[in-house]
Amino acid sequence: MMKKITYFIIGALLMGIGFTSCELDDNIDPKKATKVPEGTLLTNAQIQFVNQYDNMSVNYNISRLLAQYWMETTYTDESRYNFQDRGISDGFWLEIYRDVLQDLHEAKRIIKDAGFTGALAEKANNQKAIIEIMEVASYALLAETFGNIPYTEALKGLENTTPKYDDAATVYADLFKRLDAALKSFKAGAGSFGAEDIFFGGDIDKWKTYGNALKVRMGMRMADVPSFNSKSVVEAAVTAGIYNAGGEGAIFKYLGTDPYVNTIYRGFVIDNRSDYVPSNTLIDIMNKLDDPRRALWFSQKDGAYVGLTYGKTDGGTYDNFSHFSAMFFKADLPVILADYVEMEFFLAEAVERGYAVGGTAEQHYNNAITANILYYGGTAADAATYLAKPEVAYATAVGDWKQKIGTQKWIAMYNRGVEGWTEWRRLDFPVLNVPEEMKYKDIPKRYPYPFDENDMNPNYAAAAKAIGGDLATTSLWWDVN
């Protein structure tokens, strides 16, 4: 049975904000701020993390465009890598630092200051471990997107409004330590956040599995950086337990009523826009492979699957191309944060790199593709037919393991823009299209730093110099090939 994270808002929390009465108790000072409980801060941080990770707004997250899954029909600047006009980097940076990490930081402070003892201390310990895992995921996302980032001096408020930027590799190394410590610190039977944890309902076993999956992802991102000893990191995480069956994962399901709706529903239905269609980059590759997921993901145009040429200056007319299928317009469309499909592709790669994770690269590759097809409503027969194609079969597909795994993983990560773009940067496949009047080297390898940092933070210049220049084309420390 598919494991899903159910998105819901606790009625009691809403009541506490005062929606049911305009009167105040005699002992409440209306001019004094009320203390926000740590559970409410966690809930908000989780909501904001998912909203930003999955966002399709060109003001916050253009990863689906950077991965060339989508193309814009009306305004094409973002498909042509204009980050500045809309302050895209500023939006991404602000959402994670202010709306996710700041809330997590405050929740952890409240728990620490409470000074719990006995059973309550053990529960608080589990709460802190959950917060740690979320902080690791958030900082890892920032480092993988920007490079060097404020870390040791971050979240200081008025104490330090111009934090220094820490070396991203050093940050990443510390995140591994924090993740290991958090996973080891969980106390069985002690409880945690309960219903306020809208990811896993306070289930620490599910947090352990997600934490190990995160560890595999981060470990494989470091596979070409010898100092991180990726092999031992990944092997330990696999031994500890990751998602091991189709449909399993950290899969977040929105409530389905405004404002708690999926980003595609918000853009196309609530905002009544039609700015995106599938790109020819994706459609052409899937057409060449006769991929069964085309019928699951897209409509046809005049009896064919048609994508809009990626990177055109003048875009195109929405009705001239294939559209997203009905499932993607559902208000409660789930957001996959990590899942079995992603893990199986990582394990296929791990086997090729000589890691002791069990199975063969071909088995993990086949498992990943099959599970992805089944997840979106295809059949086992669809998957078997697809995997039997010489262009798809692991033994006969063109290229080395990077090309085989990279191409199929990129397809499977469709609608997961952050992961699709990051894995393309790391594995270098498939070969993407070059926007008009550009060269292949112009395809972004990172987000530029927020455009107000140059004016507001005197540490900006040193940070930009340290990574080789604050350019979208600068490769990050783990992107070494």
N, C-alpha and C positions, 0 to 999 in steps of 0.2 A: 504494500500500500504506500502511495506517495506520502512522504512526510512534508508537511507544509507549515510554515510559520503563519499563524492566523493573525491578521492585523485587526485590532479592535481597540476601542477607547473605553476605558472603564467609566461607567456612568457616575460612579461616586466621585471620580476625579473632576468630571465636568460640573457636577453639583457643587463641588468645593469651590469652583471659581465663581459661583454665585449666579447661575443662570435661572434659578428658581425663585429668587426673592430679591427685593430691592431694599430690604431692611437688614440692619446689622445688629448683632448682639451688643449688649451694653458694654462688654469688656473688650470690644475690638476697636482699635484706633484706625479710622478710615484713612488717616494720613500717613500711616506707618506700613512699610512693605511687610507682607506676610512671608515667613520662611517657606521656601519651596522644598518639599520632601525629596530625598535622594531618589526614590522610585520614580517620581514624576520627571526628574531630570534625566534619568536613564531612558524613560519612554520617549521623551522629546529628542534625545540624542539619537536613538535608534530610528525614529521617523525621519529625522533630517539626514542621517547617513544614507538611508535607502533612497530618499528623494533626490539627493545629489548624485549618488552612484548611478542611478538609473535615469536621471534627468535628460530630456531631449531638447530643452530650451537652449537656443543659441546664445543666451546670456550666461549660461552656467556650464554646459557640458556638451561638447561637440564630438565626443568619442565615436559615435556611430558614423559621423562624417569622416573622421580621421581614419577609421578602419575601412572606409569606402563601402559600407553596407547600404547607405542611403545617399541620395543626391537631392539637392534643393531645386525646387521648380521656379520659385519666384525671386528670392534674394540669394545670390550665390557666393557672397563674400566669404562666408564661413567654410564653404567647400573649397575655397581657394586660399584658405589658411590666414584669413584676416582675423587675428585675435583682438586687435586693439580697439576697433571702432565700438564694439559692444562691451569691452572690458571683460571678456570671457574668463581670462585668468583670474581677475579680481573676484568674480562671482564664485568660481570654484574654490579658491583659497579661503574666502570669507565664510562660505557655507561650512567647510570642514573645521576651520579653526574656531569660529565664533559659535556656530550652532550645534556642533558635535563635540569637539574636544573641550570647549569651555564648560559645557554642561556636564560632561563626564568628569572633568577635573573638580568641579564644585561638588558633585555627588560623592566623589571619593573623599573630599575634605570633610563633608558633613558626617560621613560614616566614621572617619578617623576621630573627629572631635567628640563624637558621642561617647567614646570610652567604654564600649560594651565589654562585659565579662561573661564567662561561662558559656552557655548555649548560644546566647545572643552574639557573643564574640565569634563563634564558629560560623554563624549565619552571616555576620558582617564580613568575615574572611572570604566566604564564597561570593558575596556581593562585590568585594574589591577585585576578586579574580575575574569576574565577568567584565567589570569596567576595564581592567587591564587588557583583556583580549580585544575589546572594542577599541581601546586607544591604540593598540598595536595595529589593528586593521586600518585605522584612520591615518596614522602616521606613515604606514607603508604606502597607502594610496597617494599621499602627498609626495613622498620621496620618489615614487615611481612615475609621478606626473611632472614634477618640477625639478628634481635633483636635490641639491643642498637646500635645507629648510631650517627655520627656527625650531629648536627642539629643547635644548637645555635651558634656554632663557624664554621659551614660549609660555603663554598663558599667565604672565605676571601682572597683567592689568596695568594700572597706573605706576606700579613699581618699575616697570621697564616697557616702555612703549616702542622701543627700537631694538628688538632682540637681535642678537647675532645669528648668522646662519651656520648650522653645523654641517660638517661633511656628511653627505648622504650615506656613504658606506659605513661610517662610524655609527650613524643613527640606526641603520639597518642591523648592524651587529648587536647593538643594545636592545633592539626590538626582539631579536631572537632570545636573548637572555630573559627579558620580561615575559615573553610568551611561555618559555619553559617554566619559569618560576610560577606563573599563574596556573598552568596546567597541573603542576605538582601540588599546589596549595589547596585544591578543592577538598572539602570534607564531606564525605557521603552522609546523607541523612540529616544534614544541618540546615537545609533550606537555603533560599537566596532571596530573589525579588518576587517570586510568584507571578501573578497576573500582570504586574507592572513591567515585566520583561516580555515585550511583545514579539521577540524573536523566538524564544523557546519556553516561555511560561515558567522560567526559573529552573528548568531541568538541567542540572549540572552535567549529566552524561552527554546531553546534546551539545552543551558548550564545549566539552572536551573534544567531541568529534569535530566540531567546527574549528576549534583551535588547532587540532592536528591537521585538518585540511588546509587551514591558513599556513601552517608550518610547511606543508608540502609545496604549496604555491610559492611561498617566499624562498624556500630552499631551491626549487627549480629555477627561479629567477636568478639565483646566484650560481647556477651550474657552470658558467664560464669564468667565474671569479674564484681561483683556487684557494684564496685565504679563508673563504667561508666554509670550506669542507662540506659542500652541498650533499655529498654522498651519505655521510653519517647523519646529517640532519633529516634528510628525506627517509632514510631507512628507519630511523627511530620513530618518526611520525607514523609511518605505515604500520609498524609493529604495534604502536599504541592504539591505532584504530582510526580509519577514515571511512568515508562513504563507500560502501562495497556492494550496492545493488542498484539497479535502474530505478530512477524516481527518487532516490534518497538525496537529501541535500538541505542546505539552508535556503529555503524557498519561501519568500515573503509574499503573502497574499493581502492585497489591500482590502479594506472594508467594502469599497465599491460605491460609496456615496460621497459627494463633494463635501469637503476638500480631500477626502482620503481615497484618491483614485490614481490609477496608473497614469504615467506621464503622457502616453500616446492618446489615451481617452481625453485627457485634459486638452491637449493640443488640437486634436481633430474634432472632438465632439463639443466640449464645453467652449473652447475658444473659436470653434468653427473655422479652422484653418486647413489648408491642404498644401502645405509647403514641401512635403517629402514624398518621394517614391523610391523604390529600390534602385540601386545604381546598376549600370551595365557591368561594373566590375564583378559584382556578386552574381547577377543573372547570367552573364556570359559563361562564367565558370560552371555554374550549376547546369546550364543548358548543355554544355560540352559533355558533362558527366551524366546527363539524363537523371539528375538527382530527384528522388521521390519527394523531397521536402519542398520543392517548388509549389506543388499543388496544396501543400499544407500551409505555406507561408504567404503565397501571392495569388492574385487573380490573373487571368489572361487578358491580353489585348488583341482582339481579332485572331483568336485561336493560338496565340503564342505568348511566351513570357518575355516581356520587353522592359529593359532597364534604361534609365536616362544616363547618357554619357557623363561620366564623373568629371567634374572640374570645368564644365562649360561656363563661359562668362555670361551667357544669356539664359541659362536654365532651360526650361521647357514647359509645355502645357500639361497640367496634371492628368487630364483625361487621355493623353496619348500614350500612357505607359501602364504597366502592371501596377496594382495597388496592393496594400497589405491585406491579408485575409481577415475574416471576421473576428477570429480569436484575438487578434492584436488590438482590436478596438474595444475590448471588454473593460469595463471600469475596474474590475478586480483582477486584471491580468497579473499573475505572479511575477515577482522579480527574483531571479536566481542570483544569490550571493556566492554560493559555492555548491558544487554538486558532483555526483558520481561521474558524469560525462567528463567534466574537467579533470577529475582525479585520474581517470583511466587514460586520458591522453598524456598526462604527466608521467604515469607509470610506464606507458609505452616508450616515452623518451628516456626515462630512468633506466630501463632495461638496455636500451641502445648505448647508454653511457656507462654500462657496467655496474649499476647499482643492484644490490641484492634485495629486490622487492617482490620476487616471485613472478611466475608466468613468463610469457614471451611478449615481445613488442607487438607481434601480430595479434595475439589474443587480446591485449589491452586496447589496441587500435580498433579491432572489430567490436569489442564490448562498448567502447565509447560511441562509435557511429550508430550501432544498433540501439543503444539506450536513447540517443538523441532523437532518432527517427520515431521511436515508440513514445517518447515524452510528448511529441507534438501531434500524436494521433495516427502515425503510420503503423504498419504491421510488421511482424517478424519476417513475412515473405518479402515485403518491400526492402527490408534491410538486407536479407540474404541475396536478393537479386542485385542490389546495388553493390554489395561487397564482392560479388562474383565478377563484376566488370573488370577487365584487365587494367583499365585506367584508374581503378579504385583499389583493387586487391593489393594487399601489402607486398606480396611477392613480386608483383609485376608493374605496379604504378611507377611512373617516371620519377627519377630523381633519387637522392639519398634520403635518409630517414627524416632529416629536417624538412625537406620538401614535402614528403608524404604526410607526415604528422602535422606539419605547419599548415598545409593547405586544408586538410580535413578538419583540423581544430578550428581554424578561422571560420569555416562554414558553420560548424556546430556552435560557435560562440555568437552566431547571429542574434541581434537585439541585445547582446551583452557588450556594448561598445567598449567599455573600459578594458575588459579582458581581451576582446578581439584585437584592439589596437595594441595593447601591451605585448601580446604574444606575437603579433606581426613584427613589432620592433625587435623582439628577442630572437625569433626563428627566421625572420626575413622572407617568409613565404605566407601567401602566394605573392606573385609579382603584381603590384597594384598598377592602376592607370595613372598617367601623368596629366595633371590639369593643363589646360591651354596656356601656352606661353611660359611654361615652367619646365623644370628638369626633375628627374627622379629624386635627386638629392634634396629637392625642396619639400618633400613630404615630411611633415613634422615628426620629430622623435621625442618631443617633450612640449609641455605648455611653457611659454615665456612666463617670467615672474609677473606678478600683478603690476600694472602700469603705474600705480601710485607709489610703489616701493622706492623707485628712483628718487622721488621727491621727499618721501616721508621717513625713510630708514637709511641712515648714513652707512649701514653695513651692506647695502645693496651692491655697491661697486665691487667690493671684495668678493661677495658671493658670486656675482656674474663672472668675474675673472677666474675664480676657482674651478668652475665647471667648464671653462673653455669658451665662455661668451653666452650672454643671455639671448640665445637665438632658438627658435622653434626647431631648427635643424641640428642642434647640438646633441650628440649621443650621450646618454647617461652612463654611469659607471658600470652597470651590468650589461649594457648593450655593446659587447666588445667585438662582435664579428661583422 
